[in-house]
Amino acid sequence: MINKNRLVSQFKKMVEFDSETYHEREIADYLTKELKELGFEVWEDDAGIKLKERITGYGSQSPTGNLYGFLKGTLNAGPILLSAHMDTVRPGIGKRAVEDENGVITSEGDTVLGADDLSGIAAILEAVRVAKEQDLPYCDIEVLFPVAEENYGKGSQLFDYSKIRSKHAYVFDLSGEIGLAAIAAPTLISFGVKVNGRNAHAGFCPQLGINAIEIGAHAIARLKQGWVDEETTVNIGKISGGKQTNIVSDECIALGEIRSLKDHRAMEELEKVRDVFEQTASRFKGSVEFWYEKQIEAYEIGGEEEVLTRFKSVCEELGLKPETQYTLGGSDNNHFVKNGIRGIVVACGMNEVHTPEEFTTVDQLEKSAALALGLITADSKAIR
């Protein structure tokens, strides 16, 4: 029932919008028009204004907020929330979609394609359009198209969830075969540590200095990085420090992250990192300044929860093989679950994401749209 040509055409059209993170104005205006034409009540929040206050080098575009829409359904059933984010990663300026004879869609090779997450948006729009055109009964539909998902979901973090009526959410934002869903995602903590030493001339009196880089190196060498258990990773990803090669460094900064499917384990590893740096600095008579931000918080959806059983039922009706996985990647769904909306993240036709080799296929887009259609038109008994 999906109009494949229309679906692909709309996807390609949206690819041409420049919508890197914090520059989503054009795609938001386009989607506002599309949603209104479909009969949605549409509202844009002030997340863009709040984010602009935090971000330097924002550019000339006006701030863009999260885009929310509500469409009254025809089924006597509870509402569901469908979501996909509007922003893309870099390089995303001047994107163009190229389709080959096998239905594989790529960029021209010098940018990302933006299937992450325009494939999800295209699927949602087509599903609603088909349901209305063919007079299929559908439940109340809420859509949320957030900004700044690629920066730890900063847009959806700011959304006012008192406006959401749905208890369940389907976030179209996952790589893999259509029918795959992520039911658990991690706590992700970004941290930084500044090691303070004392400078001195490296040739005349190095003994008077305290080398902050040396302290940082000893501390990092003591840390266990990579997989520290089956569901937790620790990484120091960037270090900097020093002023000149002939000066004993009085400053060294290390930046890193911790991910874990268990929130308490992420916090435990954070304290280990802090302790190692503080102990090492004390031994060398230096000091440290430590800071962190919990970007997203871990969640897990149980196998018998309604949001998942409904997804599996729809997949089976469509001839798709439903599968679930855990992921160490975050999404807007972390914020949804934290705010009381039980959600899963579903595959929607994105491959090799965050690279110029990113691609989707016509077949994946069609299956993803069919999945979205199935979710909103499922029998009311299955979604009460």
C-alpha positions in Angstrom: 0.0 0.0 0.0 3.0 2.3 0.2 3.5 4.6 -2.7 7.1 3.8 -3.4 7.8 6.4 -6.0 6.4 9.2 -3.8 8.3 7.9 -0.8 11.6 7.9 -2.6 11.0 11.3 -4.2 10.2 12.9 -0.8 13.3 11.3 0.7 15.5 12.7 -2.0 13.9 16.1 -1.7 14.6 16.2 2.0 18.2 15.1 1.5 18.8 18.4 -0.4 18.1 20.5 2.7 21.3 21.5 4.6 20.4 20.4 8.1 23.6 19.9 10.1 23.1 20.0 13.9 22.0 23.5 15.0 21.1 24.4 11.5 17.7 22.7 11.0 15.6 25.7 10.1 14.9 24.9 6.4 14.0 21.2 7.1 11.8 22.3 10.0 9.9 24.8 7.9 9.4 22.2 5.2 8.1 19.6 7.7 5.8 22.1 9.4 4.1 22.6 6.0 3.9 18.8 5.3 2.5 18.0 8.7 -0.2 20.7 8.5 -1.2 19.5 5.1 -1.7 16.0 6.6 -4.0 17.5 9.2 -1.6 17.7 12.2 -1.8 20.4 14.9 1.9 21.6 14.8 3.9 23.3 17.5 7.6 24.2 17.6 9.2 24.7 21.0 12.0 27.1 22.1 14.8 24.5 22.3 16.6 26.3 19.5 16.8 29.5 21.5 18.1 27.7 24.6 20.6 25.8 22.6 21.8 28.9 20.7 22.7 30.5 24.1 25.0 27.5 24.7 26.6 27.3 21.3 29.1 29.6 19.7 29.6 29.9 16.0 25.9 29.1 15.4 25.7 30.8 12.1 23.1 33.1 10.5 20.0 30.8 10.6 17.3 31.6 13.1 17.1 29.1 16.0 15.1 26.0 15.4 13.1 24.1 18.1 11.8 20.6 18.3 8.8 20.0 16.0 5.8 18.4 17.6 2.5 17.4 15.9 -0.7 15.8 16.9 -3.3 14.1 14.6 -6.6 12.8 16.0 -7.2 9.2 15.0 -10.2 7.1 14.0 -9.4 4.1 16.2 -10.7 3.7 19.7 -7.2 3.2 21.0 -4.4 4.9 22.9 -2.1 7.3 21.0 1.5 6.4 19.9 4.5 8.6 19.4 6.6 8.3 16.3 9.9 10.1 16.2 12.9 10.8 14.0 15.5 13.6 14.3 15.9 16.5 11.9 19.7 17.1 12.1 22.5 15.4 10.3 26.2 15.1 11.0 29.0 16.8 9.0 29.8 16.9 6.2 26.2 17.7 5.3 26.3 20.9 3.2 25.2 20.5 -0.4 23.9 16.9 -0.1 22.5 15.2 -3.2 20.9 11.8 -3.5 22.0 9.4 -6.3 20.1 6.2 -7.0 21.7 3.4 -9.0 19.9 0.7 -11.1 19.7 -1.6 -8.1 17.8 0.9 -6.0 20.8 1.8 -3.8 20.7 5.5 -2.8 23.9 7.3 -1.9 25.3 10.8 -1.7 27.6 12.1 -4.5 30.5 11.0 -2.2 31.6 14.2 -0.7 28.9 14.5 2.0 26.8 12.1 4.2 23.5 11.1 2.7 21.4 12.0 5.7 19.5 8.8 5.8 20.3 9.2 9.5 17.6 10.3 10.1 15.7 11.4 7.0 14.8 7.8 6.2 12.9 7.7 9.5 11.1 11.0 8.7 10.2 9.9 5.2 8.8 6.6 6.5 6.6 8.4 9.1 5.2 10.9 6.6 4.4 8.3 4.0 2.7 6.0 6.5 0.4 8.8 7.7 -0.3 9.9 4.1 -1.3 6.3 3.1 -3.5 5.8 6.1 -5.5 9.0 5.3 -5.6 8.4 1.6 -6.9 4.9 1.8 -9.3 5.5 4.8 -7.5 3.1 7.0 -8.4 3.3 10.7 -5.5 4.7 12.7 -4.9 5.6 16.3 -4.1 9.1 17.6 -0.7 10.0 16.3 1.9 12.2 17.9 5.1 13.0 16.1 8.3 14.5 17.5 11.1 15.6 15.2 13.8 16.8 17.5 16.8 19.1 16.8 20.4 18.4 17.8 20.1 14.7 18.3 23.6 14.2 17.0 24.9 16.2 20.0 23.7 13.7 22.7 20.0 14.5 22.1 20.3 18.0 23.3 17.1 19.0 21.6 14.8 16.3 23.0 16.4 16.8 26.4 14.8 20.2 26.5 11.3 19.2 25.3 8.3 19.7 27.6 7.1 16.1 28.0 3.9 17.2 29.7 2.6 17.8 26.2 3.0 14.1 25.2 -0.1 12.0 25.6 1.4 8.7 24.4 2.7 6.0 26.7 4.6 4.3 23.9 7.1 5.6 21.4 8.8 4.2 18.2 12.0 6.1 17.4 13.0 5.5 13.7 16.8 5.9 14.1 18.7 2.6 13.9 20.9 0.8 11.4 20.2 -2.8 10.4 17.5 -4.9 8.7 13.9 -3.6 9.0 12.5 -5.5 11.9 15.4 -4.9 14.2 14.8 -2.9 17.4 17.1 -1.6 20.1 15.5 -2.3 23.5 18.3 -1.0 25.8 20.8 1.8 25.5 23.5 3.2 27.8 24.2 5.9 30.2 26.8 8.1 28.5 29.0 10.4 30.6 31.4 12.9 29.1 34.2 14.0 31.5 37.3 16.2 31.6 40.2 16.6 33.9 42.7 19.4 34.1 46.0 18.5 35.7 47.8 21.4 37.3 51.6 21.4 37.7 54.2 24.1 37.9 56.2 25.5 35.0 60.0 26.0 35.0 62.7 26.3 32.4 63.3 22.8 31.0 67.0 23.4 30.4 68.2 25.5 33.4 66.0 24.3 36.3 63.6 21.5 35.4 63.8 20.3 39.0 61.8 23.3 40.1 58.8 22.3 37.8 56.0 19.9 38.2 55.2 18.3 34.8 51.5 18.1 34.3 51.9 16.1 31.2 53.9 13.5 33.1 51.2 13.3 35.8 48.5 12.9 33.1 50.5 10.2 31.4 51.0 8.2 34.6 47.3 8.5 35.4 46.1 7.5 32.0 48.5 4.5 32.0 46.8 3.3 35.3 43.3 3.4 33.8 41.7 0.3 32.3 40.2 1.5 29.0 38.1 -0.1 26.4 35.7 -2.8 27.7 36.0 -2.8 31.4 33.1 -5.3 31.7 30.6 -6.9 29.3 28.4 -3.7 29.2 30.8 -0.8 30.1 33.4 1.1 28.2 35.9 3.8 29.2 37.9 5.9 26.8 40.3 8.8 27.0 39.8 10.4 23.6 41.7 13.7 23.6 44.7 15.1 25.5 46.3 18.5 25.3 48.8 20.6 27.3 52.0 22.5 27.4 53.2 25.8 26.0 56.7 25.3 24.7 59.2 22.5 24.4 61.6 24.3 26.6 59.0 24.8 29.4 58.0 22.2 32.0 54.3 21.9 31.4 52.1 23.3 34.1 48.8 22.1 32.5 47.4 19.0 30.9 43.8 18.4 29.9 42.3 15.0 29.2 38.8 14.5 27.8 36.9 11.2 27.7 33.7 9.3 28.0 32.1 6.4 29.8 29.3 4.2 28.5 27.4 1.5 30.3 24.1 -0.3 30.1 23.9 0.1 33.9 23.8 3.7 35.2 25.4 2.8 38.5 28.3 1.1 36.7 29.0 4.2 34.6 29.1 6.3 37.8 31.4 3.8 39.5 33.9 4.0 36.6 33.7 7.8 36.7 34.7 7.8 40.3 37.6 5.4 39.5 38.9 7.8 36.9 38.6 10.7 39.3 40.4 8.8 42.0 43.3 7.7 39.7 43.9 11.3 38.6 43.7 12.7 42.1 46.0 10.1 43.6 48.6 10.4 40.8 48.6 14.2 41.0 49.0 14.1 44.8 52.0 11.7 44.4 53.7 14.2 42.1 52.6 17.2 44.2 50.2 18.5 41.5 46.5 19.0 41.6 43.5 18.3 39.4 40.2 19.9 38.4 37.5 17.4 37.4 34.2 17.9 35.7 31.6 15.7 34.0 28.2 15.7 32.3 25.7 12.8 32.1 24.6 13.2 28.6 22.0 10.4 28.5 20.7 7.8 31.0 20.5 4.0 30.5 17.2 2.2 30.0 15.9 -1.2 29.2 12.5 -2.3 27.8 11.3 -5.7 29.0 10.3 -8.4 26.6 6.7 -8.5 27.6 6.1 -4.7 27.5 3.3 -3.6 25.2 5.5 -1.3 23.1 7.6 -4.3 22.1 4.9 -6.9 21.7 3.0 -4.6 19.4 6.2 -4.0 17.3 6.8 -7.8 17.0 3.1 -8.4 16.1 3.2 -5.8 13.3 6.6 -7.1 12.0 5.2 -10.7 11.8 2.1 -9.4 9.9 4.3 -7.7 7.4 6.5 -10.8 6.9 9.5 -9.1 8.7 11.6 -11.0 11.2 11.5 -9.1 14.5 14.8 -9.1 16.4 16.0 -7.1 19.3 19.4 -5.9 20.5 21.2 -3.8 23.1 23.2 -0.9 21.9 25.9 1.3 23.3 24.7 4.2 21.2 22.3 6.8 22.5 19.3 8.4 20.9 16.3 10.6 21.7 14.7 7.6 23.1 16.9 7.8 26.2 15.2 11.1 27.1 11.8 9.7 26.2 12.1 6.8 28.6 13.6 9.0 31.3 10.4 11.1 31.0 8.1 8.1 31.4 7.5 7.2 27.7 8.3 3.5 27.1 10.0 3.5 23.7 12.1 1.4 21.4 14.4 2.4 18.6 13.7 0.7 15.2 15.7 0.2 12.1 14.6 2.4 9.3 17.0 2.1 6.3 20.3 3.8 7.3 23.7 2.1 6.6 27.3 3.2 7.0 26.0 6.3 8.9 28.3 9.3 9.7 30.4 8.6 6.7 30.3 9.7 3.0 29.7 6.0 2.2 26.2 6.2 3.9 23.4 4.6 1.9 19.9 3.4 2.0 17.8 1.4 -0.5 14.4 1.7 -2.0 13.5 -1.6 -0.5 14.5 -0.6 3.0 12.6 2.7 2.7 9.5 0.9 1.6 9.6 -1.7 4.4 10.3 1.1 7.0 7.2 3.0 5.8 5.1 -0.2 5.9 6.3 -0.7 9.5 5.2 2.8 10.5 1.9 2.3 8.8 1.4 -1.0 10.6 2.1 0.6 13.9 -0.5 3.3 13.5 -3.2 1.1 12.0 -2.8 -2.0 14.2 -6.0 -3.5 15.6 -7.2 -1.5 18.6 -7.2 -4.6 20.8 -3.5 -4.8 20.5 -2.8 -1.2 21.5 -5.2 -0.5 24.3 
